[in-house]
């Protein structure tokens, strides 16, 4: 018998339980959901929209959606966290596109192509944030040292107490994961789970 | 904005519990195109780990007698060059290695593609925004949700202040760095008409909240955070002292998870009690109905959150007005009992000229609380069971809501409380001291 992956089972159990509690209309569950995911949701929305109040509104919309449609989440498709991030991304990108399109229609500066470019940049930046937050901690720690603290890979290896081979491997793997943020299309009909939010994060 | 000096924090808070559970991106990224990487992966003339990294010049250059170039490309095997791509993209390898990689990607299309991809990925690395979520957003978002779909199992109105205050404190805790958990805090309260205090740390304060909230948890049938620890008494102070003593090490930030789990469990469980919160909760040496115990715990959570915020030099706001109002109301309702206890102990003036029977109107003090969450309360002075009466008003005290709460928390001595006073001075003094006597560790 294969050993069960306890690390993975615990969050999955939490996700299923949370879904059941939301479905039966338990207000306390909604509070717990907010406490766990509000900073993720608000952070992603802010990265896309770069506006505090707009991010507040997306946060409200995302939690309202989850509260009103808890059955829309399918635990077999992945963690609740991924679903919430995907919703946030979709709502925020829709909103950005809508406000930019309205500004353009009112005779604002820019072209339709520039609008698409802006939406795409914002979308990729938010997905990249999510990937960094969700990648395995050892990869994130290596990137943190090498990029933000300007350590070379040998220093990174020493700081992390791993071999230099391992440090090089982590830096490369972390960047490979991050590079998938660019892979998703950002068409108006956004796919259900852009690659950045997919997988088993 | 709160200062943020702790970059190592991942910023995902509790949500970070998911990390490590697999990759974020598409499938296959874990496969390493660079092939197996054993120790000693450096090929060619590269020395082993820990040796100087400057390679020996190649023989042909040396033989020619010409000056050596500044950076001599090292000769590295393909899989080593591939493994260096990440470090190269981040400019985190040596100059020799960088030029070896650059030379290689001129010839190798696969590595060139990856090099471009990884360089682009580096531009996506952004410092996590240290945005503080507005604590008021939680209430707005949750209220909005509950309006759109009314809950079948609501959080009782009397538990809302506890729910809000624990969430506010948790948001503060998320932002503080490792070292700040050990910042000194002096717990202050009022005892025997004098100030009392006890030194602890930020983590120690949270352990205090954990153990005293535990009295409510136990009343609800949840696990006692004391576990196997036995205390000299069942009161809040005895439980806290025993909990602190039971560990060889001072409490650390690790106390946050059990505290938060317990507070979530309490809010969840009280949603199912369904008897208007009338169930008695024992604090060991006194008892409160559950709905009042929840207000008391909300009040303590706020007071100690202020202690913590002060210790780590973060701003912290008073509770929402409607919650503050419930907390003041609890204190006002407890005042007659506290007055009687002081009288029994000989600390307060004896009752008025006419003894009052329970349920009858008696001499009263008008407590006027100004500011948000304020209101007016008539405090019966002669017996806990008497009814406050405007006709029998003998004194009037006016003070700010937050100031009153600091008085009731024992953080402001009664003599220093900034209160407007009118009427019977002795009655006023007794009530202010009784308010301070509501405080405890």
HADDOCK unambig.tbl for C-alpha pairs under 7 A between the chains (distance, minus, plus):
assign (segid A and resid 7 and name CA) (segid B and resid 21 and name CA) 6.87 0.50 0.50
assign (segid A and resid 8 and name CA) (segid B and resid 21 and name CA) 5.82 0.50 0.50
assign (segid A and resid 11 and name CA) (segid B and resid 18 and name CA) 6.71 0.50 0.50
assign (segid A and resid 24 and name CA) (segid B and resid 152 and name CA) 6.94 0.50 0.50
assign (segid A and resid 25 and name CA) (segid B and resid 151 and name CA) 4.76 0.50 0.50
assign (segid A and resid 25 and name CA) (segid B and resid 152 and name CA) 4.80 0.50 0.50
assign (segid A and resid 25 and name CA) (segid B and resid 153 and name CA) 5.88 0.50 0.50
assign (segid A and resid 26 and name CA) (segid B and resid 151 and name CA) 5.99 0.50 0.50
assign (segid A and resid 26 and name CA) (segid B and resid 152 and name CA) 6.27 0.50 0.50
assign (segid A and resid 26 and name CA) (segid B and resid 153 and name CA) 4.70 0.50 0.50
assign (segid A and resid 26 and name CA) (segid B and resid 154 and name CA) 6.28 0.50 0.50
assign (segid A and resid 27 and name CA) (segid B and resid 151 and name CA) 5.68 0.50 0.50
assign (segid A and resid 27 and name CA) (segid B and resid 153 and name CA) 6.08 0.50 0.50
assign (segid A and resid 27 and name CA) (segid B and resid 154 and name CA) 5.04 0.50 0.50
assign (segid A and resid 27 and name CA) (segid B and resid 155 and name CA) 5.92 0.50 0.50
assign (segid A and resid 28 and name CA) (segid B and resid 155 and name CA) 5.97 0.50 0.50
assign (segid A and resid 28 and name CA) (segid B and resid 267 and name CA) 6.44 0.50 0.50
assign (segid A and resid 28 and name CA) (segid B and resid 268 and name CA) 5.28 0.50 0.50
assign (segid A and resid 32 and name CA) (segid B and resid 264 and name CA) 6.97 0.50 0.50
assign (segid A and resid 36 and name CA) (segid B and resid 14 and name CA) 6.08 0.50 0.50
assign (segid A and resid 36 and name CA) (segid B and resid 15 and name CA) 5.53 0.50 0.50
assign (segid A and resid 37 and name CA) (segid B and resid 15 and name CA) 6.60 0.50 0.50
assign (segid A and resid 39 and name CA) (segid B and resid 133 and name CA) 6.88 0.50 0.50
assign (segid A and resid 40 and name CA) (segid B and resid 12 and name CA) 6.85 0.50 0.50
assign (segid A and resid 60 and name CA) (segid B and resid 141 and name CA) 4.93 0.50 0.50
assign (segid A and resid 64 and name CA) (segid B and resid 145 and name CA) 4.81 0.50 0.50
assign (segid A and resid 67 and name CA) (segid B and resid 145 and name CA) 6.66 0.50 0.50
assign (segid A and resid 68 and name CA) (segid B and resid 149 and name CA) 6.35 0.50 0.50
assign (segid A and resid 125 and name CA) (segid B and resid 124 and name CA) 6.29 0.50 0.50
assign (segid A and resid 128 and name CA) (segid B and resid 124 and name CA) 6.18 0.50 0.50
assign (segid A and resid 131 and name CA) (segid B and resid 24 and name CA) 5.35 0.50 0.50
assign (segid A and resid 131 and name CA) (segid B and resid 25 and name CA) 6.87 0.50 0.50
assign (segid A and resid 133 and name CA) (segid B and resid 12 and name CA) 6.90 0.50 0.50
assign (segid A and resid 134 and name CA) (segid B and resid 19 and name CA) 5.60 0.50 0.50
assign (segid A and resid 134 and name CA) (segid B and resid 24 and name CA) 5.73 0.50 0.50
assign (segid A and resid 135 and name CA) (segid B and resid 19 and name CA) 6.38 0.50 0.50
assign (segid A and resid 135 and name CA) (segid B and resid 20 and name CA) 6.81 0.50 0.50
assign (segid A and resid 135 and name CA) (segid B and resid 23 and name CA) 5.49 0.50 0.50
assign (segid A and resid 135 and name CA) (segid B and resid 24 and name CA) 5.27 0.50 0.50
assign (segid A and resid 136 and name CA) (segid B and resid 19 and name CA) 5.42 0.50 0.50
assign (segid A and resid 136 and name CA) (segid B and resid 20 and name CA) 4.16 0.50 0.50
assign (segid A and resid 136 and name CA) (segid B and resid 22 and name CA) 6.66 0.50 0.50
assign (segid A and resid 136 and name CA) (segid B and resid 23 and name CA) 6.49 0.50 0.50
assign (segid A and resid 137 and name CA) (segid B and resid 19 and name CA) 6.27 0.50 0.50
assign (segid A and resid 137 and name CA) (segid B and resid 20 and name CA) 6.04 0.50 0.50
assign (segid A and resid 146 and name CA) (segid B and resid 90 and name CA) 6.82 0.50 0.50
assign (segid A and resid 146 and name CA) (segid B and resid 92 and name CA) 6.30 0.50 0.50
assign (segid A and resid 147 and name CA) (segid B and resid 90 and name CA) 6.38 0.50 0.50
assign (segid A and resid 151 and name CA) (segid B and resid 92 and name CA) 6.55 0.50 0.50
assign (segid A and resid 152 and name CA) (segid B and resid 92 and name CA) 3.89 0.50 0.50
assign (segid A and resid 152 and name CA) (segid B and resid 93 and name CA) 5.58 0.50 0.50
assign (segid A and resid 153 and name CA) (segid B and resid 87 and name CA) 6.22 0.50 0.50
assign (segid A and resid 153 and name CA) (segid B and resid 92 and name CA) 5.40 0.50 0.50
assign (segid A and resid 153 and name CA) (segid B and resid 93 and name CA) 6.03 0.50 0.50
assign (segid A and resid 168 and name CA) (segid B and resid 83 and name CA) 6.05 0.50 0.50
assign (segid A and resid 168 and name CA) (segid B and resid 84 and name CA) 5.94 0.50 0.50
assign (segid A and resid 168 and name CA) (segid B and resid 86 and name CA) 6.56 0.50 0.50
assign (segid A and resid 168 and name CA) (segid B and resid 87 and name CA) 5.97 0.50 0.50
assign (segid A and resid 169 and name CA) (segid B and resid 83 and name CA) 6.13 0.50 0.50
assign (segid A and resid 171 and name CA) (segid B and resid 86 and name CA) 5.08 0.50 0.50
assign (segid A and resid 171 and name CA) (segid B and resid 87 and name CA) 6.04 0.50 0.50
assign (segid A and resid 172 and name CA) (segid B and resid 83 and name CA) 6.96 0.50 0.50
assign (segid A and resid 172 and name CA) (segid B and resid 85 and name CA) 6.31 0.50 0.50
assign (segid A and resid 172 and name CA) (segid B and resid 86 and name CA) 3.76 0.50 0.50
assign (segid A and resid 172 and name CA) (segid B and resid 87 and name CA) 6.76 0.50 0.50
assign (segid A and resid 173 and name CA) (segid B and resid 29 and name CA) 6.86 0.50 0.50
assign (segid A and resid 173 and name CA) (segid B and resid 30 and name CA) 6.94 0.50 0.50
assign (segid A and resid 175 and name CA) (segid B and resid 86 and name CA) 6.54 0.50 0.50
assign (segid A and resid 175 and name CA) (segid B and resid 118 and name CA) 5.68 0.50 0.50
assign (segid A and resid 175 and name CA) (segid B and resid 121 and name CA) 5.87 0.50 0.50
assign (segid A and resid 175 and name CA) (segid B and resid 122 and name CA) 6.91 0.50 0.50
assign (segid A and resid 176 and name CA) (segid B and resid 29 and name CA) 6.58 0.50 0.50
assign (segid A and resid 176 and name CA) (segid B and resid 118 and name CA) 6.47 0.50 0.50
assign (segid A and resid 177 and name CA) (segid B and resid 24 and name CA) 6.80 0.50 0.50
assign (segid A and resid 177 and name CA) (segid B and resid 25 and name CA) 5.41 0.50 0.50
assign (segid A and resid 177 and name CA) (segid B and resid 29 and name CA) 6.43 0.50 0.50
assign (segid A and resid 178 and name CA) (segid B and resid 121 and name CA) 5.77 0.50 0.50
assign (segid A and resid 179 and name CA) (segid B and resid 117 and name CA) 6.42 0.50 0.50
assign (segid A and resid 179 and name CA) (segid B and resid 118 and name CA) 6.48 0.50 0.50
assign (segid A and resid 179 and name CA) (segid B and resid 121 and name CA) 4.74 0.50 0.50
assign (segid A and resid 180 and name CA) (segid B and resid 25 and name CA) 6.11 0.50 0.50
assign (segid A and resid 195 and name CA) (segid B and resid 25 and name CA) 6.14 0.50 0.50
assign (segid A and resid 195 and name CA) (segid B and resid 26 and name CA) 5.75 0.50 0.50
assign (segid A and resid 196 and name CA) (segid B and resid 24 and name CA) 6.53 0.50 0.50
assign (segid A and resid 196 and name CA) (segid B and resid 25 and name CA) 5.12 0.50 0.50
assign (segid A and resid 197 and name CA) (segid B and resid 24 and name CA) 6.63 0.50 0.50
assign (segid A and resid 197 and name CA) (segid B and resid 25 and name CA) 6.78 0.50 0.50
assign (segid A and resid 198 and name CA) (segid B and resid 24 and name CA) 6.85 0.50 0.50
assign (segid A and resid 198 and name CA) (segid B and resid 25 and name CA) 6.26 0.50 0.50
assign (segid A and resid 198 and name CA) (segid B and resid 26 and name CA) 6.42 0.50 0.50
assign (segid A and resid 199 and name CA) (segid B and resid 23 and name CA) 6.65 0.50 0.50
assign (segid A and resid 199 and name CA) (segid B and resid 24 and name CA) 5.99 0.50 0.50
assign (segid A and resid 199 and name CA) (segid B and resid 25 and name CA) 5.88 0.50 0.50
assign (segid A and resid 199 and name CA) (segid B and resid 26 and name CA) 5.64 0.50 0.50
assign (segid A and resid 199 and name CA) (segid B and resid 27 and name CA) 6.53 0.50 0.50
assign (segid A and resid 200 and name CA) (segid B and resid 21 and name CA) 6.95 0.50 0.50
assign (segid A and resid 200 and name CA) (segid B and resid 22 and name CA) 5.37 0.50 0.50
assign (segid A and resid 200 and name CA) (segid B and resid 23 and name CA) 6.16 0.50 0.50
assign (segid A and resid 200 and name CA) (segid B and resid 24 and name CA) 6.60 0.50 0.50
assign (segid A and resid 201 and name CA) (segid B and resid 21 and name CA) 6.03 0.50 0.50
assign (segid A and resid 201 and name CA) (segid B and resid 22 and name CA) 5.23 0.50 0.50
assign (segid A and resid 201 and name CA) (segid B and resid 23 and name CA) 5.31 0.50 0.50
assign (segid A and resid 201 and name CA) (segid B and resid 24 and name CA) 4.61 0.50 0.50
